[in-house]
């Protein structure tokens, strides 16, 4: 099954997939497809996209498996982490320009 295979960051399929990702957000995907896409996003470090796919899984209302909870945790951790890093950089820049 194509949704069960692991995709490396250098694969043609992975690159093709992300050219279509805005279209994939609008599609009605089943749970397995959403989990697969969130794994691909994790491997390619597209954590904002990963978060969107995992949110769609959560909205389905079923209880999350341990793997799905871990995907949710990774998505939020990395999404918030990149924002936190950006905030620190901005604070540093502000301090440089406001200090005498």
Secondary structure, 3 states (H helix, E strand, C coil): CCCCCCCCCCCHHHHHHHHCHHHHHHCCCCHHHHHHHHHHHHHCCCHHHHHHHHHHHHHCCCCCCHHHHHHHHHHHHHHHHHHHHHHHHHHHHHHHHHCC
